[in-house]
Amino acid sequence: MKNKHLLGIAIALFFFAACKKDNPIIEPPVVIEKEDPLEYAHDSISYSIDGITYKLSEYSSLSGAGNRQPYSKVDSIVGNAYYISGIKDSVLYSRDYGIYTDGKKVDVIFIKTYKKTSMLQSLILRPKDVMDLFTVGTRNYALDYDRDNIQNGVAISLSDGYKTYGSDDFRRPPLLSSDAQKNSKFEITSLKTLKSGTYILEAKFNAMVYNEKNVSKKLENGYLRLVMDKYDLIL
């Protein structure tokens, strides 16, 4: 009886092995996920003025965030001190990205006014969702940035003294007329979120830029890429 039992086990093992051979277990292939090349991207800006193309890039370009008094009105000037009033329940919030190369610098500033009650207190007052500044779409050029602070949108400043907005000196007239950027355009064309939590913003733009003497130049074929680390957005 014992031999018959062992024979039965042997026959069962034989058929099991044959079945396993005919139906081998196929291991799923190992999937190696490719890194997103955008994880290695860095800030850059390019544009043309007077037929010359400029390209600037820098790995860390966040120059800072700030609060300003919206609808600023100068009540008095004493020496170098300005006494300003305005809408007290609101704050103009801005984020400045300064991109450098070979001694040249371009500042791109995103600007929007918020009610204080809709903001969070960090080092400064900031929107609950900072990315609200960077939604895809067109932006106006804020002609009164750093002066009256009424207009939302974007402002650009070049290191050679040319910029898209008027004078910030309250002792002087604002210089720019309301149609100074009539044929200009700034458009955020793409905003991507990487797996690391980093945001990649792309924009295209053209503009008129002016110096303090109101001499103008045409800025064309503008392209901007910003790499915004999630930890930068706490400001």
TIBADO-519640 format. One record per residue: residue in one letter; x, y, z of N, C-alpha, C, O, CB in turn. Coordinates in steps of 0.02 Angstrom, whole numbers, padded with zeros to 5 digits, always signed. Glycine has a CB too. Layout:
BEGIN
AXYZXYZXYZXYZXYZ;...
This chain:
BEGIN
M+00042-00061+00000+00000+00000+00000+00043+00063+00000+00028+00113-00032-00047+00001+00061;K+00099+00058+00037+00144+00115+00042+00173+00132-00026+00179+00190-00045+00200+00102+00092;N+00193+00077-00064+00222+00089-00131+00171+00121-00178+00188+00165-00218+00248+00024-00161;K+00110+00099-00172+00057+00128-00215+00047+00202-00198+00035+00243-00242-00010+00088-00206;H+00052+00217-00133+00043+00287-00112+00099+00331-00141+00087+00386-00165+00041+00293-00035;L+00161+00305-00137+00218+00342-00163+00213+00350-00239+00231+00402-00267+00284+00308-00144;L+00188+00297-00272+00180+00300-00345+00129+00353-00364+00138+00390-00413+00159+00232-00372;G+00076+00357-00325+00024+00408-00339+00052+00478-00332+00036+00522-00372-00036+00399-00292;I+00094+00489-00281+00124+00556-00272+00170+00573-00330+00171+00629-00354+00164+00559-00205;A+00208+00522-00351+00255+00533-00407+00218+00551-00471+00239+00595-00508+00298+00470-00418;I+00162+00515-00484+00123+00530-00545+00095+00600-00541+00093+00637-00591+00066+00478-00553;A+00071+00620-00481+00043+00687-00472+00095+00740-00484+00082+00791-00517+00012+00695-00401;L+00156+00729-00458+00210+00777-00468+00229+00782-00540+00246+00835-00565+00270+00759-00426;F+00228+00725-00576+00245+00724-00647+00197+00768-00687+00218+00809-00728+00244+00652-00674;F+00132+00757-00674+00081+00796-00711+00085+00870-00692+00073+00913-00735+00011+00769-00697;F+00101+00885-00628+00107+00955-00606+00165+00989-00642+00160+01046-00664+00116+00959-00530;A+00221+00954-00647+00280+00981-00680+00266+00992-00754+00286+01042-00783+00340+00934-00671;A+00231+00943-00785+00215+00949-00856+00168+01008-00869+00175+01045-00917+00183+00884-00882;C+00121+01015-00824+00073+01070-00830+00109+01137-00822+00094+01185-00858+00016+01064-00779;K+00156+01140-00774+00194+01202-00762+00237+01219-00822+00246+01277-00839+00238+01195-00699;K+00264+01166-00855+00306+01177-00913+00265+01203-00971+00287+01248-01008+00342+01112-00933;D+00204+01176-00979+00161+01198-01033+00132+01267-01020+00116+01304-01067+00104+01147-01044;N+00124+01286-00956+00096+01351-00938+00143+01387-00890+00128+01396-00831+00026+01341-00905;P+00200+01409-00915+00249+01441-00871+00222+01507-00844+00183+01541-00876+00315+01454-00909;I+00244+01523-00783+00224+01586-00752+00265+01643-00784+00326+01642-00781+00234+01585-00675;I+00230+01691-00813+00264+01746-00846+00266+01805-00799+00215+01832-00779+00228+01765-00913;E+00327+01824-00780+00335+01882-00736+00323+01946-00776+00346+01952-00833+00406+01882-00704;P+00287+01994-00747+00277+02058-00783+00343+02093-00793+00387+02091-00750+00228+02103-00744;P+00352+02126-00850+00415+02161-00863+00424+02219-00813+00377+02251-00792+00416+02188-00935;V+00487+02230-00797+00503+02285-00751+00499+02351-00790+00534+02360-00840+00574+02276-00720;V+00455+02394-00767+00446+02458-00801+00491+02511-00768+00484+02526-00709+00372+02481-00798;I+00537+02537-00807+00581+02590-00782+00553+02657-00805+00553+02672-00865+00655+02580-00808;E+00529+02695-00758+00498+02758-00775+00551+02810-00793+00598+02822-00755+00454+02783-00716;K+00543+02840-00851+00590+02890-00874+00580+02955-00836+00524+02975-00822+00583+02902-00950;E+00636+02987-00820+00632+03052-00787+00606+03104-00835+00623+03104-00894+00700+03072-00758;D+00565+03149-00809+00541+03204-00849+00598+03254-00859+00624+03280-00810+00479+03239-00816;P+00619+03266-00922+00674+03313-00933+00661+03383-00905+00708+03421-00893+00689+03319-01007;L+00597+03400-00896+00580+03465-00868+00603+03472-00795+00608+03528-00770+00505+03476-00872;E+00617+03415-00761+00643+03419-00693+00711+03454-00691+00732+03478-00639+00648+03349-00663;Y+00745+03457-00749+00811+03488-00752+00808+03557-00786+00859+03588-00799+00860+03443-00790;A+00747+03580-00801+00740+03645-00834+00757+03701-00785+00756+03692-00724+00668+03654-00861;H+00774+03758-00812+00787+03817-00771+00756+03878-00803+00736+03877-00861+00862+03826-00760;D+00753+03931-00765+00721+03992-00789+00758+04021-00848+00819+04019-00852+00717+04044-00733;S+00719+04048-00895+00750+04080-00953+00702+04131-00983+00641+04125-00976+00771+04028-01006;I+00732+04179-01016+00692+04230-01052+00731+04251-01114+00792+04257-01112+00677+04291-01006;S+00695+04262-01167+00726+04287-01229+00679+04338-01261+00618+04334-01253+00742+04228-01278;Y+00709+04385-01297+00670+04436-01331+00716+04472-01380+00777+04465-01378+00637+04487-01280;S+00685+04512-01424+00723+04551-01473+00707+04625-01465+00649+04644-01455+00707+04527-01545;I+00758+04666-01471+00751+04739-01472+00798+04766-01526+00857+04749-01527+00766+04772-01402;D+00772+04807-01571+00812+04836-01625+00848+04782-01666+00905+04792-01687+00863+04885-01597;G+00814+04725-01676+00842+04672-01717+00894+04629-01682+00921+04582-01712+00873+04701-01777;I+00908+04643-01619+00957+04603-01580+00919+04558-01532+00875+04582-01495+01007+04649-01542;T+00936+04494-01531+00903+04446-01486+00944+04437-01423+01005+04428-01426+00893+04378-01522;Y+00910+04441-01367+00942+04432-01301+00915+04368-01269+00855+04355-01272+00930+04494-01255;K+00959+04330-01238+00939+04269-01203+00971+04269-01135+01032+04275-01129+00958+04206-01243;L+00930+04262-01083+00955+04262-01015+00928+04201-00978+00872+04179-00991+00936+04327-00978;S+00969+04174-00933+00946+04116-00895+00982+04113-00828+01040+04135-00822+00958+04050-00936;E+00948+04086-00780+00976+04079-00713+00936+04026-00676+00875+04020-00685+00974+04148-00674;Y+00971+03985-00634+00936+03930-00601+00887+03954-00547+00833+03925-00541+00986+03884-00571;S+00905+04005-00509+00860+04029-00456+00846+04102-00468+00890+04144-00460+00891+04017-00386;S+00786+04118-00487+00773+04187-00507+00720+04222-00465+00706+04281-00478+00752+04188-00578;L+00690+04189-00416+00639+04223-00375+00671+04278-00335+00709+04265-00288+00603+04173-00328;S+00657+04340-00354+00687+04398-00319+00648+04415-00255+00675+04446-00210+00689+04458-00364;G+00585+04394-00253+00547+04407-00192+00474+04421-00205+00452+04427-00262+00577+04464-00155;A+00438+04426-00151+00367+04442-00153+00356+04504-00110+00394+04517-00064+00322+04383-00128;G+00305+04543-00126+00295+04605-00090+00223+04624-00082+00179+04602-00119+00332+04659-00123;N+00210+04667-00033+00144+04698-00023+00151+04773-00035+00199+04805-00013+00117+04684+00049;R+00102+04801-00069+00099+04874-00080+00029+04899-00067-00020+04861-00068+00122+04892-00151;Q+00024+04963-00056-00041+04995-00045-00076+05006-00111-00052+05045-00152-00033+05061-00007;P-00133+04972-00124-00169+04984-00186-00204+05051-00186-00223+05077-00133-00220+04928-00199;Y-00214+05079-00245-00245+05145-00252-00208+05196-00210-00238+05234-00171-00321+05142-00232;S-00142+05197-00219-00100+05241-00178-00113+05315-00194-00120+05335-00252-00026+05225-00190;K-00117+05354-00142-00124+05426-00148-00074+05459-00100-00075+05445-00040-00197+05450-00135;V-00032+05501-00127+00018+05535-00084-00015+05594-00049-00037+05641-00081+00079+05558-00125;D-00018+05590+00017-00046+05645+00056+00005+05700+00067-00012+05760+00067-00072+05619+00123;S+00068+05681+00076+00121+05731+00085+00189+05698+00074+00197+05638+00080+00117+05763+00155;I+00238+05741+00059+00307+05719+00051+00350+05762+00097+00350+05823+00090+00331+05723-00023;V+00385+05730+00143+00429+05765+00189+00499+05738+00181+00513+05681+00201+00404+05759+00262;G+00543+05777+00151+00610+05752+00136+00605+05695+00086+00579+05704+00031+00646+05729+00200;N+00630+05637+00105+00626+05577+00062+00569+05531+00083+00562+05476+00056+00691+05539+00064;A+00528+05554+00131+00474+05511+00156+00408+05529+00122+00390+05588+00117+00467+05519+00233;Y+00372+05477+00099+00307+05485+00068+00254+05461+00118+00260+05407+00147+00303+05445+00000;Y+00202+05501+00127+00146+05480+00169+00087+05464+00123+00059+05509+00090+00126+05537+00222;I+00070+05400+00121+00024+05375+00070-00038+05346+00102-00035+05313+00153+00058+05321+00027;S-00095+05361+00071-00158+05331+00092-00186+05290+00034-00161+05295-00022-00209+05385+00116;G-00238+05251+00047-00268+05210-00005-00322+05166+00024-00347+05179+00078-00215+05167-00040;I-00340+05113-00013-00392+05067+00010-00362+05022+00064-00318+04981+00049-00421+05024-00049;K-00384+05028+00125-00353+04994+00181-00372+04921+00190-00338+04884+00224-00369+05031+00243;D-00428+04900+00158-00449+04831+00168-00419+04784+00116-00436+04725+00114-00524+04826+00166;S-00374+04810+00073-00346+04770+00018-00270+04778+00016-00242+04826+00044-00376+04790-00049;V-00237+04731-00016-00165+04732-00024-00147+04713-00095-00175+04665-00123-00130+04684+00026;L-00102+04750-00126-00075+04730-00191-00017+04682-00177+00032+04700-00144-00051+04792-00233;Y-00023+04622-00203+00028+04570-00194+00066+04561-00259+00035+04558-00313-00005+04502-00171;S+00132+04557-00255+00172+04548-00315+00227+04496-00304+00251+04486-00249+00204+04616-00336;R+00244+04463-00359+00301+04416-00359+00348+04436-00415+00327+04443-00473+00277+04341-00366;D+00411+04444-00398+00462+04470-00444+00511+04414-00461+00542+04385-00416+00499+04531-00414;Y+00518+04400-00526+00566+04350-00549+00620+04386-00589+00606+04412-00643+00531+04295-00592;G+00681+04388-00562+00736+04422-00595+00783+04371-00626+00811+04329-00591+00775+04466-00545;I+00792+04374-00691+00832+04325-00728+00895+04360-00752+00893+04414-00782+00792+04295-00788;Y+00954+04328-00740+01018+04359-00751+01060+04321-00803+01052+04260-00811+01056+04364-00686;T+01102+04357-00838+01156+04328-00879+01205+04384-00896+01185+04436-00922+01127+04294-00944;D+01269+04372-00882+01323+04417-00902+01309+04490-00885+01318+04535-00926+01334+04412-00977;G+01288+04502-00824+01277+04570-00801+01211+04600-00822+01195+04655-00798+01332+04612-00825;K+01173+04568-00864+01108+04592-00884+01055+04559-00840+01063+04503-00816+01094+04578-00959;K+01000+04596-00830+00946+04569-00788+00879+04592-00816+00871+04648-00839+00954+04592-00715;V+00831+04546-00814+00762+04563-00831+00718+04542-00772+00722+04485-00748+00739+04527-00897;D+00677+04588-00748+00629+04572-00695+00559+04566-00727+00537+04610-00763+00629+04627-00640;V+00526+04510-00712+00457+04500-00733+00416+04496-00669+00428+04453-00627+00448+04434-00777;I+00367+04541-00663+00331+04549-00600+00257+04535-00611+00225+04565-00655+00341+04620-00571;F+00229+04489-00572+00158+04472-00576+00122+04507-00518+00146+04507-00462+00148+04394-00572;I+00066+04539-00534+00035+04588-00489-00040+04576-00484-00074+04567-00534+00049+04660-00514;K-00066+04575-00422-00138+04570-00414-00158+04595-00345-00123+04583-00296-00162+04497-00424;T-00214+04630-00341-00241+04656-00278-00291+04607-00249-00334+04581-00284-00273+04726-00288;Y-00286+04595-00183-00330+04548-00147-00358+04582-00085-00326+04627-00056-00292+04483-00128;K-00417+04561-00066-00444+04582-00001-00402+04549+00054-00382+04491+00048-00520+04561+00006;K-00388+04586+00107-00348+04559+00161-00380+04497+00192-00346+04451+00215-00337+04612+00215;T-00446+04497+00193-00482+04440+00224-00474+04375+00185-00487+04321+00211-00556+04456+00231;S-00452+04380+00122-00443+04320+00081-00370+04298+00078-00351+04254+00039-00468+04332+00010;M-00327+04329+00120-00256+04316+00118-00232+04281+00182-00268+04280+00232-00217+04380+00107;L-00172+04254+00180-00141+04222+00237-00081+04264+00259-00048+04295+00218-00119+04149+00221;Q-00067+04264+00324-00009+04300+00349+00051+04253+00350+00052+04205+00389-00023+04329+00420;S+00099+04267+00309+00163+04232+00310+00215+04283+00331+00201+04321+00378+00181+04199+00239;L+00272+04287+00299+00317+04343+00313+00284+04408+00291+00295+04461+00320+00384+04333+00276;I+00242+04402+00239+00199+04457+00217+00130+04427+00206+00120+04367+00214+00227+04491+00150;L+00082+04469+00188+00016+04443+00169+00021+04413+00100+00049+04443+00054-00038+04499+00172;R-00006+04353+00092-00005+04320+00026-00072+04288+00013-00109+04273+00060+00052+04268+00022;P-00088+04276-00052-00151+04241-00067-00151+04171-00039-00098+04140-00030-00163+04238-00144;K-00210+04145-00024-00214+04076+00000-00187+04027-00053-00157+03977-00036-00286+04058+00018;D-00199+04044-00116-00173+04004-00171-00130+04050-00215-00156+04086-00257-00231+03971-00213;V-00064+04048-00205-00019+04091-00242-00023+04078-00317-00013+04123-00357+00053+04082-00218;M-00039+04015-00336-00042+03998-00407-00098+04033-00444-00102+04030-00505-00049+03923-00415;D-00142+04067-00406-00194+04107-00438-00163+04161-00483-00195+04183-00531-00238+04140-00384;L-00103+04182-00467-00068+04233-00508-00049+04206-00577-00038+04245-00623-00006+04257-00471;F-00045+04140-00584-00011+04111-00642-00057+04068-00686-00033+04025-00723+00047+04070-00619;T-00122+04078-00682-00167+04040-00724-00155+04056-00798-00136+04112-00816-00241+04054-00704;V-00167+04006-00840-00157+04014-00912-00204+04068-00939-00263+04070-00922-00168+03948-00949;G-00177+04111-00981-00217+04164-01011-00177+04228-01019-00118+04231-01001-00279+04177-00970;T-00210+04280-01044-00176+04344-01057-00176+04388-00995-00218+04380-00950-00210+04381-01115;R-00127+04433-00992-00121+04481-00938-00114+04551-00967-00084+04561-01020-00061+04464-00893;N-00142+04601-00932-00129+04670-00950-00061+04691-00922-00036+04661-00874-00185+04717-00922;Y-00032+04742-00953+00028+04772-00924+00005+04825-00874-00034+04870-00892+00074+04803-00979;A+00029+04820-00813+00011+04868-00760+00054+04930-00768+00113+04930-00749+00019+04836-00689;L+00026+04983-00797+00064+05044-00812+00082+05084-00750+00128+05124-00751+00025+05087-00861;D+00044+05073-00696+00053+05114-00636+00085+05074-00579+00080+05094-00521-00013+05142-00612;Y+00119+05019-00596+00150+04978-00544+00202+05018-00505+00240+05057-00534+00183+04916-00576;D+00203+05008-00439+00250+05040-00393+00237+05115-00386+00280+05153-00363+00321+05029-00417;R+00177+05136-00407+00158+05206-00401+00087+05210-00375+00076+05212-00314+00165+05244-00469;D+00037+05212-00420-00033+05213-00399-00058+05143-00379-00102+05137-00335-00077+05241-00454;N-00030+05091-00410-00047+05022-00393-00121+05007-00398-00151+04976-00354-00023+05006-00323;I-00151+05030-00453-00222+05016-00465-00231+04955-00510-00277+04915-00500-00255+05078-00497;Q-00187+04948-00559-00196+04897-00610-00164+04831-00591-00109+04828-00564-00167+04922-00676;N-00200+04777-00607-00173+04709-00600-00139+04690-00666-00148+04722-00717-00229+04658-00582;G-00099+04637-00663-00069+04612-00725+00004+04594-00717+00022+04556-00672-00076+04662-00780;V+00045+04621-00762+00116+04603-00763+00156+04666-00779+00131+04712-00812+00130+04547-00815;A+00218+04667-00757+00264+04722-00773+00332+04692-00788+00351+04641-00760+00268+04774-00715;I+00369+04725-00833+00436+04702-00852+00484+04761-00846+00470+04816-00867+00436+04673-00925;S+00542+04747-00816+00594+04798-00809+00661+04770-00832+00680+04715-00813+00598+04822-00735;L+00696+04808-00874+00762+04789-00899+00816+04826-00861+00805+04883-00839+00767+04802-00975;S+00874+04796-00855+00927+04826-00815+00956+04890-00845+00991+04927-00810+00982+04777-00804;D+00942+04903-00909+00967+04964-00940+00920+05024-00930+00929+05076-00962+00979+04953-01014;G+00870+05016-00887+00825+05072-00870+00760+05074-00908+00719+05118-00895+00861+05135-00882;Y+00750+05028-00954+00687+05026-00991+00638+04979-00956+00658+04928-00928+00699+05002-01065;K+00574+04997-00958+00523+04956-00924+00455+04969-00957+00446+05016-00995+00521+04972-00849;T+00408+04925-00939+00341+04929-00970+00295+04977-00933+00240+04991-00956+00309+04861-00972;Y+00316+05003-00876+00273+05046-00835+00306+05114-00825+00364+05124-00842+00259+05013-00767;G+00266+05160-00797+00288+05229-00792+00332+05243-00732+00353+05197-00697+00229+05274-00790;S+00346+05307-00720+00390+05328-00667+00359+05312-00598+00299+05320-00588+00405+05403-00672;D+00402+05289-00552+00379+05276-00484+00395+05335-00438+00385+05331-00377+00411+05212-00457;D+00419+05390-00466+00436+05449-00428+00375+05495-00424+00354+05523-00475+00497+05486-00459;F+00346+05501-00364+00285+05542-00356+00298+05616-00368+00251+05655-00375+00257+05532-00286;R+00362+05636-00370+00378+05706-00384+00374+05721-00459+00377+05779-00480+00448+05723-00357;R+00367+05668-00499+00365+05676-00571+00299+05649-00598+00267+05607-00565+00425+05641-00605;P+00277+05671-00656+00216+05642-00685+00228+05570-00705+00286+05550-00715+00193+05684-00747;P+00176+05530-00712+00185+05459-00728+00213+05447-00797+00237+05391-00811+00119+05424-00722;L+00213+05496-00841+00242+05493-00908+00202+05453-00959+00187+05478-01013+00311+05463-00903;L+00184+05391-00943+00152+05349-00993+00078+05365-01000+00043+05376-00950+00161+05276-00976;S+00054+05365-01062-00018+05374-01074-00053+05307-01066-00021+05255-01063-00030+05403-01146;S-00119+05310-01062-00158+05249-01049-00153+05198-01106-00167+05139-01096-00230+05267-01038;D-00133+05221-01167-00128+05175-01224-00055+05157-01239-00039+05137-01295-00160+05205-01286;A-00011+05164-01189+00060+05151-01199+00075+05079-01219+00125+05065-01251+00099+05168-01136;Q+00031+05032-01199+00040+04962-01216-00019+04937-01258-00039+04878-01254+00047+04919-01152;K-00047+04982-01298-00107+04966-01337-00100+04904-01380-00146+04863-01383-00125+05025-01381;N-00044+04895-01413-00034+04839-01458+00012+04785-01428+00039+04744-01464-00004+04863-01523;S+00019+04786-01363+00062+04738-01329+00022+04679-01302-00039+04684-01293+00101+04772-01271;K+00057+04624-01289+00022+04565-01264+00069+04524-01221+00128+04515-01237-00005+04522-01323;F+00042+04499-01166+00077+04451-01123+00029+04394-01110-00025+04404-01084+00101+04485-01055;E+00049+04334-01129+00004+04275-01122+00041+04217-01091+00093+04195-01116-00024+04255-01190;I+00014+04192-01035+00039+04130-01006+00008+04073-01047-00052+04063-01046+00020+04123-00929;T+00050+04037-01083+00026+03986-01129+00023+03916-01098-00012+03873-01123+00070+03984-01190;S+00061+03906-01045+00064+03838-01016+00084+03842-00943+00127+03883-00924+00114+03794-01055;L+00053+03800-00901+00073+03793-00831+00068+03719-00814+00014+03691-00809+00027+03836-00784;K+00126+03687-00805+00129+03615-00792+00152+03602-00721+00193+03638-00693+00176+03581-00843;T+00125+03549-00692+00146+03527-00626+00185+03462-00633+00158+03413-00659+00086+03518-00578;L+00248+03460-00611+00288+03400-00614+00276+03356-00553+00246+03379-00504+00363+03418-00619;K+00298+03293-00556+00287+03247-00500+00321+03271-00436+00299+03255-00381+00312+03178-00518;S+00374+03309-00443+00410+03335-00386+00372+03391-00351+00390+03411-00296+00479+03359-00407;G+00319+03416-00383+00282+03472-00356+00303+03539-00385+00274+03591-00370+00289+03475-00282;T+00355+03538-00427+00379+03598-00460+00331+03619-00516+00302+03576-00550+00451+03588-00489;Y+00322+03684-00524+00280+03710-00578+00325+03739-00633+00375+03771-00619+00232+03765-00551;I+00306+03726-00696+00340+03754-00754+00291+03800-00790+00239+03778-00815+00367+03697-00802;L+00308+03864-00792+00266+03913-00826+00300+03934-00891+00360+03945-00893+00253+03975-00781;E+00260+03940-00944+00285+03966-01007+00240+04023-01030+00179+04020-01022+00289+03910-01061;A+00271+04075-01058+00232+04132-01081+00265+04161-01143+00325+04153-01154+00226+04187-01026;K+00225+04195-01183+00252+04232-01240+00227+04304-01235+00173+04316-01208+00230+04200-01309;F+00266+04351-01260+00247+04421-01250+00282+04467-01299+00333+04449-01330+00264+04442-01179;N+00253+04526-01306+00286+04583-01339+00264+04645-01300+00213+04644-01266+00268+04587-01416;A+00302+04698-01306+00285+04758-01267+00325+04818-01292+00374+04811-01328+00300+04746-01192;M+00303+04876-01271+00342+04937-01278+00376+04949-01211+00345+04942-01158+00298+04998-01299;V+00440+04966-01212+00476+04982-01150+00500+05054-01154+00519+05078-01208+00536+04933-01139;Y+00500+05088-01097+00514+05160-01094+00566+05174-01040+00569+05139-00989+00449+05199-01081;N+00607+05226-01051+00652+05248-00998+00624+05310-00965+00569+05333-00981+00722+05261-01026;E+00662+05338-00918+00637+05396-00880+00629+05459-00923+00597+05507-00902+00684+05410-00822;K+00660+05459-00982+00652+05516-01027+00596+05504-01078+00586+05543-01125+00718+05530-01064;N+00559+05448-01068+00503+05430-01110+00525+05409-01181+00485+05409-01227+00454+05487-01115;V+00588+05391-01188+00612+05361-01250+00588+05288-01252+00596+05252-01202+00690+05365-01257;S+00561+05267-01308+00531+05200-01311+00569+05154-01358+00602+05176-01406+00458+05206-01334;K+00564+05089-01344+00590+05037-01387+00538+04981-01391+00499+04972-01345+00659+05010-01361;K+00539+04946-01446+00491+04891-01456+00524+04825-01438+00575+04805-01468+00465+04890-01528;L+00494+04790-01391+00518+04724-01370+00475+04672-01406+00414+04673-01399+00515+04715-01291;E+00507+04627-01443+00470+04579-01485+00492+04507-01472+00545+04495-01442+00479+04596-01559;N+00450+04460-01495+00466+04388-01493+00486+04364-01423+00532+04324-01417+00521+04373-01543;G+00453+04389-01372+00470+04372-01304+00448+04301-01286+00393+04280-01303+00441+04421-01257;Y+00491+04267-01250+00475+04200-01224+00501+04196-01153+00557+04217-01138+00507+04143-01268;L+00460+04170-01108+00478+04163-01037+00464+04093-01013+00411+04064-01027+00439+04215-00994;R+00512+04066-00976+00499+04002-00940+00521+04012-00867+00577+04034-00854+00538+03941-00973;L+00476+03997-00821+00491+04001-00750+00484+03933-00718+00435+03897-00731+00445+04052-00716;V+00531+03914-00677+00529+03852-00639+00516+03871-00566+00560+03899-00533+00596+03810-00647;M+00456+03856-00542+00435+03879-00476+00432+03820-00428+00388+03778-00431+00367+03914-00480;D+00480+03819-00382+00483+03768-00331+00425+03776-00283+00406+03832-00265+00550+03771-00293;K+00395+03720-00263+00336+03724-00219+00352+03759-00152+00308+03788-00121+00309+03654-00205;Y+00417+03755-00131+00435+03787-00068+00441+03863-00075+00437+03899-00025+00500+03759-00042;D+00451+03888-00137+00453+03960-00148+00385+03992-00137+00381+04052-00124+00478+03975-00218;L+00333+03953-00143+00265+03981-00144+00237+03995-00075+00179+04014-00068+00219+03934-00181;I+00279+03985-00023+00255+04001+00045+00259+04075+00059+00233+04099+00109+00295+03963+00097;L+00292+04113+00014+00297+04186+00023+00238+04221-00010+00234+04282-00007+00363+04212-00007;
